[in-house]
Amino acid sequence: MAVITHAFDYSPIDTTKLLGVNLVVTLPAAFSDTCTKECVPGILSNLKRIKEAGAQRVILVCTDQPFAIAEWVRYSQWNNIDVTFASDFGSFQMREVVGRASEEEGKKNLPRALGDLLRRAYIVIKDGKILGKYIEPDALDFTLNIEELISGIKAVAV
């Protein structure tokens, strides 16, 4: 699957070695309106329900460099929330799992700086294996259905 980098201590996180049930959310860009105002707050406001459904760990993975993600977290005052923020920058391995923005319908000709952004996705991993995945069809439209996400977590948590 992928090795990503913890945004605060730069330690590697190997998704194939994650034990238990984990929710990994991929995000195109730190400081973007959709990620800042809808996606991350949508996850954080439902964090208790996500964990009650069986997710032991929630990891939010962004395209940007670790230091940029850390600053975004501080600026947004999310640094005391019980989630892990991580980066795909450098390894770019999550792009192999969820794809790039340029792979979305009608976005084949995006400039590389935008086209290489991660697609927004929700991945449920149990003991290092992907058991559920939803990739949003358009990164500009936040389409998280929290009830479906919770059901997906519950389905693999048993």
N, C-alpha and C positions, 0 to 999 in steps of 0.2 A: 504494500500500500504506500505509505509515505512516512518520511521523517520530517518533522517540522521543528521550529525553534521557539522556545519559551520567550515571550516578549520582554520579560523582566530580568531573568537570570541567564538568558541565552543558552540554556541547557537543551539538548535534543529531546524530542518526544517522538518515539517510534510507535506509530499507530498499530503496528502488527504485534506489539508487546503490551498493549493496554488490556488489563484484566478487568473482568466484570463488564457491566453495561456502561457504555460511554456515548454521549451525544457530541458529535463534531459538527459545527456550523461553519461553513466557509463564507467569507465576505469579500466582495470585490476591492473596496478601498476604505481605509481609515479616513475620517473626516468627511466622507461623502454624506449627503443628506439622507439617502435611504438607509444606509447602515447606521448612521448616528441617531436618526429620529424615529426609525421604525423597527429595523431588524434587531439590533442589540437590545433596545428597550423592550421589544416584544418577547425576547428570550428571557431577559432579566425579570420582567414582571411576572413571568410564569415559571420562574426557577423552582419555587417550592413544589409546584405541580409536576414539573419535569422530574425532580428528584423523587417525589412520592411515587411516580410511575415506575421508577426503578433505575434511572440513570445515576450512577455513582459519581460521574465526572462529566462536566460540560466544558468543552474546549471550543473557543471561537478563534478561527484561523483566518487571517487577513493576508492579502497580497503584499502589503507594505513591509518595509524593513522593521525589525524588532523595536528599535528605538522610537520610530514614528508611531507604532502601535502603543507603546508604553506612554508616550506623550498624549495620544488620543484618549487613552483610558484615564489618565490623570485629569486632563482637561474636562472630560465628560463626568468625572467623579464616580467612576465605576471601580476604582482600585480596591475598594473594600468588599466587593462582591465575590461570592464563592464560585468563581469560574476561572478558567485558565485562558489567557489570551496568548496566541501564538502567531508565528509568521511562516509563510511559505516562501519568503524571499530567499533567493540563493539556491535552494534545492529544487524548487518549483515542482515538487513531486505531487502535491495535491491537485495540480492542474491535470495530471494524468488520471486522477480519480473522478473529478467533477467537470473538467474542461475549462476552456477560456471563454471570455466574453465574445470573442470573434467567432465562436462556434454557434452562437445564438442566431436564430432566424433573422435575416436581414442585416446582420452585423459583420459580414465577411470582410468588408473593406475598412474596418476601423483602423486608425493609426496604431502602430505596435504598442505604444504606451497605454492605450485603452484596451486594445484587443487581447493583450496578455493578462488582463485582470482575471482573477478567479471568478467562476460563476458562483452565484449564491446557492448553497445546497445544505441539506440537513442529512447527516449520515449517522446511523445507529451502528455502533461497533460492539460486539460482544467477544471478549477474550481474543482480541486481535483480528477478528473477521467481520467484514461488512455484512450485516444482516438486514439492513434497510437503508434506502437512499431516495431522496427527493431532490431533483435539480430544478430550480426555478427556470421557466422558459425565457424570462426577460429580466435581467438584473435591475432594470429601472422600476419594475413593479414588484413590490414586496407582497408575496402571496402565501406567507406562512399561515397554515391552518393548524392552530395549536391543538385542536382536538385530534386531528390525524396524526400529528407528531406524538402526542401523548399515547395514542393507541399503538403507534409503531414501537414506542419504547416498551410499553406493557407487553406487547406480543413477544418480544425477545427476552424480557426480564424474567420470565418464568423458567 
